[in-house]
Amino acid sequence: MSSSATDIVSLRSARETLFVGPLSAFPVQAPRVLLRDRLSLRDALAAFLSRPGAEERVRPFLRRWGIDTAAVRAAGRGELAEVLARAAGSGVIAVALAADPVVAFSKMTEDLDARMAQEGTADDFPGRLRVVVRLVPAHLEGTVRQEFEALAAGDERALLAGLAAMTLPGVSLSILGSSLFTVPGSILEAIDRLGEVLEAVRRIPSDAQLPELAEAAAGSLAVLLREGVLRRLVDARFAVKGMPAAGRFGKPVR
């Protein structure tokens, strides 16, 4: 039986969304947000299944997920969480946990994708950002230049969307999966500086300052490229792309 995003159930808490469904139904980039550790799987499933109506919403999907419904018919919430954790551990299903800013970022970039698909001019933000991205390599050297050019060549729109996300408060750190207290100061400083540069790109009245802003952006980008941060930010937009919108209190979206 083929699987699609309609086979994924989304369960939302106040700050996170848990996605459960066949591994084949998840986007190929989803491993970035998949839970792997057995204890983490069980704890997350138990917490989300405790929400009103969540267990009842999940059970109708079990057969489609290849789980023996007869074996879990009388299972309590904790036992069901254990069964699902084992199924995830064996690859029958997958469980992904994403913070709300990651989900919001992924949804936001669907609209941004459409805008980035248009060539644009230097009179709008997507057009200016595209110009800056194409000017940046001239201010980079060695492996960081190669990495930046590879990101742009692989999917320039993904790179543009990732950079645009730097202007959204709180999104960057959430996508990095790090807290303010564990991220090295050099990365935080680079993120702050880059955000300021991108805001300047958004505000300038003409393209006359774009070469100067591209040089300023390159300094921060070099730091983020060396630490692997930029690639993580660019890839994060794909992590939950195409998954169903989160239903509060366990309401699945078919």
Residue pairs with C-beta under 8 A, 6 or more apart in sequence:
1 64
2 24
3 21
3 22
3 24
3 25
3 64
4 25
5 21
5 25
5 242
5 243
5 244
6 25
6 244
6 254
7 21
7 22
7 25
7 61
7 64
7 65
8 19
8 20
8 21
8 22
8 25
8 26
8 243
8 244
9 19
9 20
9 21
9 57
9 58
9 61
9 244
9 250
9 252
10 17
10 18
10 19
10 243
10 244
10 245
10 246
10 247
10 252
10 253
11 17
11 18
11 19
11 20
11 48
11 49
11 51
11 54
11 57
11 58
11 246
11 247
11 250
11 252
12 18
12 246
12 247
12 248
12 249
13 47
13 48
13 51
15 99
15 100
16 97
16 98
16 99
16 100
17 97
17 98
17 100
17 103
17 240
17 246
18 44
18 45
18 48
18 95
18 96
18 97
19 26
19 94
19 95
19 96
19 97
19 98
19 240
19 243
19 244
20 45
20 58
20 61
20 84
20 93
20 94
20 95
21 61
21 65
21 93
21 94
22 64
22 65
22 66
22 92
22 93
22 94
23 91
23 92
23 93
23 94
26 34
26 94
26 96
26 243
27 238
27 239
27 240
27 241
27 242
27 243
28 238
29 235
29 238
29 239
29 241
30 94
30 96
30 239
30 240
30 243
32 232
32 235
32 236
32 239
33 96
33 97
33 98
33 102
33 239
33 240
34 94
34 95
34 96
35 41
35 44
35 88
35 95
35 96
35 97
38 85
38 89
41 84
41 85
41 88
41 89
41 95
42 81
42 82
42 85
44 95
44 97
45 80
45 81
45 84
45 85
45 95
46 77
46 78
46 81
48 54
48 250
49 55
49 58
49 77
49 80
49 81
49 250
50 77
51 249
51 250
52 249
52 250
53 249
53 250
53 251
54 249
54 250
55 77
55 80
55 250
56 250
57 247
57 250
57 251
57 252
58 80
58 84
58 250
58 252
59 69
59 72
59 80
61 252
62 69
62 72
63 69
65 87
65 92
65 93
66 87
66 92
66 93
67 83
67 84
67 87
67 92
67 93
71 83
72 79
72 80
72 83
75 83
84 93
84 95
85 95
87 93
88 94
88 95
96 239
96 240
96 243
98 239
98 240
99 174
99 175
99 177
100 174
101 168
101 170
101 171
101 174
101 175
102 171
102 174
102 175
102 236
102 239
102 240
103 240
103 246
104 171
105 165
105 168
105 171
105 175
105 236
105 237
106 236
106 237
106 238
106 239
106 240
106 241
107 245
108 165
108 168
109 161
109 164
109 165
109 237
109 241
110 241
112 126
112 160
112 161
112 164
113 157
113 161
115 126
116 126
116 130
116 156
116 157
116 160
116 161
117 157
118 126
119 127
119 130
120 126
120 127
120 128
120 130
121 127
122 128
122 131
122 206
122 207
122 210
123 206
123 207
125 164
125 201
125 202
126 160
126 164
128 201
128 202
128 204
128 207
128 210
129 160
129 163
129 164
129 198
129 201
130 156
130 160
131 207
131 210
131 214
132 201
132 210
132 213
132 214
132 217
133 152
133 156
133 159
133 160
133 163
134 152
135 210
135 211
135 214
135 215
136 148
136 214
136 217
136 218
136 221
137 145
137 148
137 149
137 152
138 214
139 214
139 215
139 218
139 219
140 148
140 218
140 221
140 222
140 225
144 221
144 222
144 225
144 226
147 225
147 230
147 231
148 221
148 225
148 230
151 158
151 159
151 230
151 231
151 234
152 159
155 234
158 234
158 235
158 237
158 238
159 234
161 234
161 237
162 230
162 233
162 234
162 236
162 237
163 194
163 198
164 198
165 171
165 172
165 175
165 233
165 237
166 172
166 191
166 194
166 195
166 198
166 233
167 195
167 198
167 199
167 202
172 191
172 195
172 233
173 179
173 180
173 183
173 191
175 232
175 233
175 236
176 183
176 229
176 232
176 233
180 188
184 227
186 223
186 227
187 223
187 224
187 227
187 229
189 223
190 219
190 220
190 221
190 223
190 224
190 229
191 220
191 224
191 229
193 216
193 219
193 220
194 217
194 220
194 221
194 224
197 213
197 216
197 217
197 220
198 217
200 209
200 213
201 210
201 213
204 210
204 213
221 230
223 229
224 230
224 233
225 231
244 252
244 253
244 254
245 253
246 253
247 253
